[in-house]
Amino acid sequence: MKKNISIALATAGLLTSMNLSAADSLETWITDGKVSGNVRYYFIETHKDKSNGSSVSNHSHAIGGHISYETAQWNGLSAGATFMTTNGFFLPDNVDTSTLRRDDGVRKDGSPNSRRAEDSFSVLGEAYVNYKYEDLELLYGRKVIKTPLIHAKDVRMIPSAVSGAFAEYSIDAQNTIEVSYLTDFKQRTSNKFVNIVSHALGDQTKEITGSRSGDLMFADYRLKTDNLEFKIYDYYAEDFFNSVYTDAKYSGKISNEWGYSIAGQYIYQESVGEADENLDKAGSATGGKQISANAYALKASLKYKEASFGVAYSKVQRDRNKHDSLIMPYDGTPLFTNTITSNVLFQSNYGKALTSDSIYIGGSKGVKLSYTQTYDFTGVKGFKTSVAYLNIDNSRFENAQQDFNLVLAYAKENFSLALKGIWINYNTTANATGVIDQDQNFAQYRVIGNYKF
């Protein structure tokens, strides 16, 4: 019913706006539109030494990208669409499906390594109408968005996307509020927009929420000044969960060459309604535990000319009587200690919301050190290196997890190339009931070429 009301309102607004303009304005509305996009090549190779003593190696090549068209504004009205595609080639017997249809393999076949998961795919990832009036903006349709807990996460071939209705109001140049109503989610390794709650919980949706589907709403307030940034979000899915996210960052300069920033964040999550009652029962998906997770993090950075140094600390509180790991089913990776290898790609796969990994597991304490350097001072512009180290300690882990990340990057005008090396000792995951599993070693290598137009 809510979806039908939203469609009716959007259609009425569209017709009203069209009646206000002459036919020649409609032609300009289309011809003055903008086309943009990218072409991306992605190579990924992964090697795991698993906890059971076995080893697995796989890799893949993919090429694809997206092309977008957005009309000009016509009495405040615009429309847009984005076609996305990823296509595997020279695929081996053991395929790394994380650039292909991994999520569809999980959803349809129960396996990330099924034949379906190895398929190429294309999707109309965005299709929307947008209306702006002074400081108010309304949007309805499919859209790629970036918020702390629901994110595009465009680090593979194509981004994740959502479907719904969005309203944003700029109070002034520094203050913004937004309210959004979401019905569907498309994970970045899928060509299917799936109901947003059933994507998170999969085949257990009705058992947990009492219904086979559900919607999600979020509201946020954002403040941005020259030195201070603050935001707070509340995400609510009836009979599933409520999540509150907030962070604040202050940036300043010591001199023309030295700069700094300090930041803090907090996340609170709890099950609500039917999920709160059903998860509390013995034998539930979480082993009789309601969702209750608390996490906080701090970070500081120091910048000198073209060098940047960072340190971050995070902690997810431990509560043995609750499902205390963070719920991240929509490609959000918000913790300041997040690295390339905090791989909630798999937590955002169909039906995997109650699983967790690394710094997002209840009881995890993470310490991250990072260093980034550009080399324009040498006269050769466009090169950048990034190094990061993360240590994750948790009384539930037999061994502390250690992540090492190295990125060599080059960018010139519209072209970029990145070489990434990722090494992990004791890569750690937790299932829905909190059982911990640690691989012995994990190594991954990526080559990413990207051209924007």
C-alpha positions as CSV (number, residue, x, y, z in Angstrom):
1,M,0.0,0.0,0.0
2,K,2.8,2.4,0.9
3,K,4.5,1.6,-2.3
4,N,1.4,2.4,-4.3
5,I,0.9,5.7,-2.6
6,S,4.5,6.7,-3.3
7,I,4.1,5.8,-7.0
8,A,0.9,7.8,-7.2
9,L,2.5,10.8,-5.7
10,A,5.5,10.6,-7.9
11,T,3.3,10.2,-11.0
12,A,1.1,13.2,-10.0
13,G,4.2,15.4,-9.5
14,L,5.6,14.4,-12.9
15,L,2.3,15.2,-14.7
16,T,1.9,18.5,-12.9
17,S,5.5,19.6,-13.8
18,M,5.0,18.6,-17.5
19,N,1.8,20.7,-17.7
20,L,3.9,23.8,-16.8
21,S,6.2,23.7,-19.8
22,A,6.0,24.0,-23.5
23,A,7.0,21.2,-25.9
24,D,10.2,22.9,-27.0
25,S,11.3,22.9,-23.3
26,L,10.8,19.1,-23.2
27,E,13.2,18.8,-26.2
28,T,15.8,20.9,-24.3
29,W,15.2,18.8,-21.2
30,I,16.4,15.8,-23.0
31,T,19.0,17.2,-25.3
32,D,20.8,19.1,-22.5
33,G,21.1,15.9,-20.4
34,K,24.4,14.5,-19.4
35,V,26.0,11.1,-20.2
36,S,28.7,9.7,-17.9
37,G,30.1,6.3,-17.1
38,N,33.2,4.2,-16.7
39,V,35.0,1.2,-18.2
40,R,36.6,-1.1,-15.6
41,Y,38.9,-4.1,-15.8
42,Y,39.3,-6.2,-12.6
43,F,41.6,-9.1,-11.9
44,I,41.4,-10.8,-8.5
45,E,43.2,-13.8,-7.1
46,T,42.5,-15.3,-3.7
47,H,44.3,-18.0,-1.7
48,K,43.0,-19.4,1.6
49,D,44.5,-21.9,4.1
50,K,41.4,-23.0,5.9
51,S,40.9,-24.0,9.5
52,N,40.2,-27.7,8.5
53,G,43.7,-27.9,6.9
54,S,42.5,-27.6,3.3
55,S,43.6,-24.9,0.9
56,V,41.7,-23.2,-1.9
57,S,42.9,-20.8,-4.7
58,N,40.8,-19.1,-7.3
59,H,40.9,-16.1,-9.5
60,S,38.9,-14.2,-12.2
61,H,39.1,-11.5,-14.9
62,A,36.2,-9.2,-15.5
63,I,35.5,-6.2,-17.7
64,G,32.5,-3.9,-17.6
65,G,31.3,-0.7,-15.9
66,H,28.4,1.5,-16.3
67,I,26.8,4.2,-18.4
68,S,24.5,6.9,-17.0
69,Y,22.1,9.4,-18.5
70,E,20.4,12.2,-16.6
71,T,18.2,14.8,-18.1
72,A,18.5,18.5,-17.5
73,Q,16.2,20.1,-15.0
74,W,12.8,21.1,-16.3
75,N,10.8,23.1,-13.8
76,G,12.8,21.3,-11.1
77,L,12.1,17.9,-12.6
78,S,14.8,15.5,-13.9
79,A,15.1,11.8,-14.6
80,G,18.0,9.4,-14.8
81,A,19.0,5.9,-15.5
82,T,22.2,3.8,-15.2
83,F,23.0,0.6,-17.0
84,M,25.6,-1.6,-15.3
85,T,27.4,-4.7,-16.5
86,T,30.2,-7.1,-15.5
87,N,31.6,-9.8,-17.8
88,G,34.0,-12.6,-16.9
89,F,36.6,-13.8,-19.3
90,F,39.5,-16.3,-19.3
91,L,37.8,-17.9,-16.3
92,P,39.6,-20.9,-14.6
93,D,38.1,-24.0,-13.2
94,N,38.1,-22.4,-9.7
95,V,36.5,-18.9,-10.2
96,D,36.6,-16.0,-7.7
97,T,32.9,-15.0,-8.0
98,S,33.2,-11.8,-6.1
99,T,33.2,-9.8,-9.4
100,L,30.4,-11.8,-10.9
101,R,27.1,-13.2,-9.6
102,R,28.2,-14.4,-6.2
103,D,25.1,-13.1,-4.4
104,D,22.7,-14.8,-7.0
105,G,24.6,-18.0,-6.4
106,V,24.0,-17.8,-2.7
107,R,20.3,-16.8,-3.2
108,K,19.3,-19.3,-5.8
109,D,21.7,-22.2,-5.2
110,G,22.8,-21.8,-1.6
111,S,26.5,-21.6,-2.8
112,P,28.8,-18.7,-3.7
113,N,30.6,-21.2,-6.0
114,S,27.7,-22.5,-8.1
115,R,27.8,-22.3,-11.9
116,R,25.2,-19.4,-11.7
117,A,27.6,-17.5,-9.4
118,E,30.2,-17.6,-12.2
119,D,27.9,-15.9,-14.8
120,S,28.3,-12.4,-16.2
121,F,25.4,-10.1,-15.8
122,S,23.9,-6.7,-16.6
123,V,21.3,-4.7,-14.7
124,L,19.4,-1.4,-14.8
125,G,20.9,-0.3,-11.5
126,E,19.4,3.2,-11.5
127,A,16.1,4.5,-12.8
128,Y,14.6,7.5,-11.1
129,V,12.7,10.7,-11.3
130,N,14.0,13.7,-9.2
131,Y,12.3,17.0,-8.3
132,K,14.0,20.0,-6.8
133,Y,12.2,23.1,-5.4
134,E,14.4,25.6,-3.7
135,D,16.0,23.7,-0.8
136,L,13.8,20.6,-1.1
137,E,14.7,17.6,-3.2
138,L,12.5,14.5,-3.8
139,L,13.5,11.3,-5.6
140,Y,11.7,8.1,-6.4
141,G,13.1,5.0,-8.0
142,R,16.3,2.9,-8.1
143,K,19.4,4.7,-6.8
144,V,23.0,4.2,-5.7
145,I,23.3,5.8,-2.3
146,K,26.1,6.1,0.3
147,T,25.2,6.2,3.9
148,P,27.1,4.6,6.9
149,L,25.0,1.4,7.0
150,I,23.6,1.3,3.5
151,H,26.3,1.9,0.9
152,A,27.2,1.5,-2.7
153,K,30.5,-0.1,-1.8
154,D,31.8,0.3,-5.3
155,V,35.1,-1.6,-4.8
156,R,34.4,-4.5,-7.2
157,M,32.8,-4.2,-10.7
158,I,29.5,-2.5,-10.0
159,P,27.9,-0.9,-6.9
160,S,25.1,-1.9,-4.7
161,A,21.8,0.0,-5.1
162,V,18.4,0.4,-3.5
163,S,14.9,1.2,-4.6
164,G,12.6,3.6,-2.7
165,A,11.6,7.2,-2.1
166,F,13.9,9.9,-0.8
167,A,13.3,13.4,0.6
168,E,16.1,15.8,1.5
169,Y,15.9,19.4,2.8
170,S,18.8,21.8,3.2
171,I,18.1,24.0,6.2
172,D,21.0,26.2,5.2
173,A,24.5,25.8,3.7
174,Q,25.6,23.8,6.7
175,N,22.6,21.8,7.9
176,T,20.7,19.0,6.0
177,I,17.9,16.6,7.0
178,E,16.7,13.5,5.0
179,V,14.0,10.9,5.3
180,S,14.0,7.8,3.1
181,Y,11.7,4.8,2.6
182,L,13.4,1.7,1.0
183,T,11.7,-1.4,-0.4
184,D,14.4,-3.3,-2.3
185,F,18.2,-3.8,-2.3
186,K,20.5,-5.0,-5.1
187,Q,23.7,-6.4,-3.8
188,R,26.8,-5.5,-5.9
189,T,27.2,-9.1,-7.2
190,S,23.6,-9.5,-8.2
191,N,21.3,-8.4,-11.0
192,K,18.2,-8.7,-8.9
193,F,16.5,-6.1,-6.7
194,V,15.3,-8.2,-3.7
195,N,13.0,-7.1,-0.9
196,I,15.3,-5.3,1.5
197,V,14.4,-7.3,4.6
198,S,14.2,-10.7,2.9
199,H,17.6,-10.0,1.3
200,A,19.1,-9.6,4.8
201,L,17.4,-12.7,6.4
202,G,16.9,-15.0,3.4
203,D,14.8,-18.1,3.9
204,Q,14.5,-17.3,7.6
205,T,12.7,-14.0,7.0
206,K,9.2,-15.2,8.0
207,E,10.5,-17.3,10.9
208,I,12.2,-14.2,12.4
209,T,9.9,-11.3,11.4
210,G,6.6,-13.0,11.0
211,S,6.3,-11.9,7.4
212,R,8.0,-12.8,4.1
213,S,9.0,-9.2,3.4
214,G,9.4,-5.8,4.9
215,D,10.5,-2.2,4.4
216,L,13.2,-0.1,5.9
217,M,13.1,3.6,6.7
218,F,16.0,5.9,7.7
219,A,16.2,9.5,8.8
220,D,19.4,11.5,9.2
221,Y,20.7,14.9,10.1
222,R,24.1,16.2,8.8
223,L,26.1,19.2,9.7
224,K,29.2,20.4,7.8
225,T,31.3,23.5,8.5
226,D,34.8,24.5,7.6
227,N,36.2,22.5,10.5
228,L,33.5,20.3,11.9
229,E,31.4,17.5,10.5
230,F,28.6,15.7,12.4
231,K,26.0,13.2,11.3
232,I,23.4,11.0,13.0
233,Y,21.3,8.3,11.3
234,D,18.4,6.1,12.5
235,Y,17.6,3.0,10.4
236,Y,14.4,1.2,11.3
237,A,12.9,-2.0,9.8
238,E,9.7,-3.0,11.5
239,D,9.8,-6.4,13.2
240,F,13.5,-6.7,12.3
241,F,15.9,-4.2,13.8
242,N,16.7,-0.6,14.7
243,S,20.1,0.9,14.2
244,V,21.5,4.3,15.3
245,Y,24.7,5.6,13.9
246,T,26.5,8.8,14.7
247,D,30.0,10.3,14.2
248,A,31.8,13.6,14.5
249,K,35.0,14.9,13.0
250,Y,37.1,18.0,13.6
251,S,39.8,19.1,11.2
252,G,42.3,21.8,11.5
253,K,45.7,23.2,10.4
254,I,48.8,23.7,12.4
255,S,50.6,25.5,9.6
256,N,50.5,25.6,5.8
257,E,52.3,22.3,5.8
258,W,50.8,20.5,8.8
259,G,47.2,19.5,9.2
260,Y,45.3,17.1,11.6
261,S,41.9,15.6,12.3
262,I,40.2,13.8,15.2
263,A,37.0,11.8,15.0
264,G,34.7,9.5,17.0
265,Q,31.8,7.3,16.2
266,Y,29.1,5.2,18.0
267,I,26.7,2.5,16.7
268,Y,23.8,0.9,18.5
269,Q,21.6,-1.9,17.2
270,E,18.7,-3.9,18.6
271,S,16.1,-6.3,17.3
272,V,12.5,-5.0,17.5
273,G,8.9,-6.3,17.4
274,E,8.5,-9.9,16.1
275,A,12.2,-10.4,15.6
276,D,12.9,-9.5,19.3
277,E,10.4,-12.1,20.4
278,N,11.2,-14.8,17.9
279,L,15.0,-14.6,18.3
280,D,14.6,-14.9,22.1
281,K,13.2,-18.4,21.7
282,A,15.4,-21.5,22.1
283,G,16.5,-22.9,18.8
284,S,16.1,-19.6,16.9
285,A,18.5,-18.5,14.2
286,T,20.7,-16.8,16.8
287,G,20.5,-19.6,19.3
288,G,17.9,-17.9,21.5
289,K,19.6,-14.4,21.6
290,Q,18.1,-11.1,20.8
291,I,20.1,-8.6,18.8
292,S,21.8,-6.0,21.0
293,A,25.1,-4.5,19.7
294,N,27.1,-1.5,20.8
295,A,30.3,-0.3,19.1
296,Y,32.4,2.8,19.3
297,A,35.6,4.0,17.6
298,L,38.1,6.8,17.6
299,K,40.6,7.9,15.0
300,A,43.2,10.6,14.5
301,S,45.3,11.6,11.5
302,L,48.2,13.9,10.9
303,K,49.1,15.3,7.5
304,Y,52.4,16.7,6.5
305,K,52.7,18.0,2.9
306,E,51.9,14.9,0.8
307,A,52.1,12.4,3.6
308,S,49.2,11.3,5.9
309,F,49.5,9.2,9.0
310,G,46.5,7.6,10.8
311,V,45.7,5.7,13.9
312,A,42.3,4.2,14.8
313,Y,40.8,2.2,17.6
314,S,37.4,0.4,17.7
315,K,35.6,-1.9,20.1
316,V,32.4,-3.9,19.8
317,Q,31.0,-4.5,23.3
318,R,30.7,-8.1,24.4
319,D,27.4,-9.4,25.8
320,R,27.2,-13.2,26.1
321,N,23.4,-13.2,26.5
322,K,22.8,-11.3,23.3
323,H,23.6,-11.5,19.6
324,D,26.3,-8.8,20.1
325,S,27.9,-8.7,16.6
326,L,27.0,-5.8,14.3
327,I,24.4,-6.4,11.6
328,M,25.7,-5.2,8.2
329,P,23.5,-6.6,5.5
330,Y,23.6,-3.6,3.1
331,D,27.3,-3.2,2.3
332,G,27.9,-0.6,5.0
333,T,31.5,-0.9,6.5
334,P,31.4,2.1,8.9
335,L,34.0,1.3,11.6
336,F,37.1,3.6,11.5
337,T,39.3,0.5,11.7
338,N,37.8,-1.0,8.6
339,T,40.4,-2.2,6.0
340,I,40.2,-3.6,2.5
341,T,39.9,-7.0,4.1
342,S,37.1,-6.4,6.6
343,N,35.1,-8.3,4.0
344,V,31.5,-7.7,4.8
345,L,31.0,-8.3,1.1
346,F,30.0,-11.8,2.3
347,Q,27.9,-10.4,5.2
348,S,25.9,-8.5,2.6
349,N,25.2,-11.6,0.6
350,Y,21.6,-12.9,0.6
351,G,20.5,-14.2,4.0
352,K,23.8,-13.6,5.7
353,A,22.8,-10.6,7.9
354,L,23.3,-12.4,11.2
355,T,26.9,-13.5,10.4
356,S,29.9,-11.3,11.0
357,D,33.6,-11.0,10.6
358,S,36.8,-9.5,12.0
359,I,36.3,-6.1,13.7
360,Y,32.4,-6.4,13.6
361,I,32.2,-9.5,15.8
362,G,31.0,-8.9,19.4
363,G,34.0,-8.4,21.7
364,S,36.5,-7.4,19.0
365,K,39.0,-4.6,19.7
366,G,40.8,-3.3,16.6
367,V,43.9,-1.1,16.3
368,K,44.7,0.3,12.8
369,L,47.8,2.1,11.7
370,S,47.9,3.7,8.2
371,Y,50.3,5.7,6.0
372,T,49.5,7.3,2.7
373,Q,52.0,9.1,0.4
374,T,51.7,11.0,-2.9
375,Y,54.7,11.9,-5.0
376,D,53.9,15.1,-6.8
377,F,57.0,16.6,-5.2
378,T,59.2,14.4,-7.4
379,G,57.7,16.1,-10.5
380,V,56.0,12.8,-11.6
381,K,52.3,13.4,-10.6
382,G,49.6,10.9,-10.0
383,F,51.3,8.2,-8.0
384,K,50.1,7.2,-4.5
385,T,51.0,4.4,-2.1
386,S,48.9,3.3,0.9
387,V,50.0,0.9,3.7
388,A,47.7,-0.3,6.5
389,Y,48.1,-2.7,9.4
390,L,45.2,-3.9,11.6
391,N,45.3,-6.0,14.7
392,I,42.1,-7.5,16.0
393,D,42.0,-8.9,19.5
394,N,39.0,-10.8,21.0
395,S,38.8,-13.2,24.0
396,R,36.7,-15.4,21.7
397,F,39.6,-15.8,19.2
398,E,42.2,-18.5,19.6
399,N,44.6,-16.1,17.8
400,A,44.5,-12.4,17.1
401,Q,43.7,-11.5,13.5
402,Q,46.3,-9.4,11.7
403,D,45.7,-7.6,8.4
404,F,48.3,-6.1,6.1
405,N,47.2,-4.0,3.1
406,L,49.4,-2.4,0.4
407,V,48.0,-0.3,-2.5
408,L,50.1,1.1,-5.3
409,A,48.0,3.6,-7.4
410,Y,48.3,5.9,-10.4
411,A,45.8,8.4,-11.7
412,K,45.9,10.8,-14.6
413,E,42.9,12.7,-15.8
414,N,40.2,10.1,-16.3
415,F,42.3,7.0,-16.0
416,S,43.4,5.2,-12.9
417,L,45.2,2.0,-12.1
418,A,45.5,0.3,-8.7
419,L,47.6,-2.7,-7.6
420,K,46.4,-4.1,-4.2
421,G,48.0,-6.7,-2.0
422,I,46.1,-8.1,1.0
423,W,47.5,-10.5,3.6
424,I,45.7,-11.8,6.7
425,N,46.8,-14.1,9.5
426,Y,43.8,-15.9,11.1
427,N,41.0,-14.4,9.1
428,T,38.0,-14.7,11.5
429,T,34.3,-15.1,10.9
430,A,31.3,-15.8,13.2
431,N,28.1,-17.6,12.2
432,A,24.6,-16.5,13.3
433,T,24.9,-18.3,16.6
434,G,28.3,-16.7,17.3
435,V,30.5,-19.8,16.6
436,I,34.0,-18.6,15.6
437,D,36.0,-19.9,12.7
438,Q,39.6,-18.8,11.9
439,D,41.4,-19.6,8.6
440,Q,45.1,-19.9,9.0
441,N,46.2,-17.6,6.2
442,F,44.5,-15.5,3.5
443,A,46.2,-13.7,0.6
444,Q,44.5,-11.7,-2.2
445,Y,45.9,-9.7,-5.1
446,R,43.9,-7.2,-7.3
447,V,44.6,-5.3,-10.4
448,I,42.0,-2.6,-11.2
449,G,42.0,-0.4,-14.3
450,N,39.4,2.3,-14.6
451,Y,38.5,4.9,-17.2
452,K,35.8,7.5,-16.5
453,F,34.0,9.5,-19.1
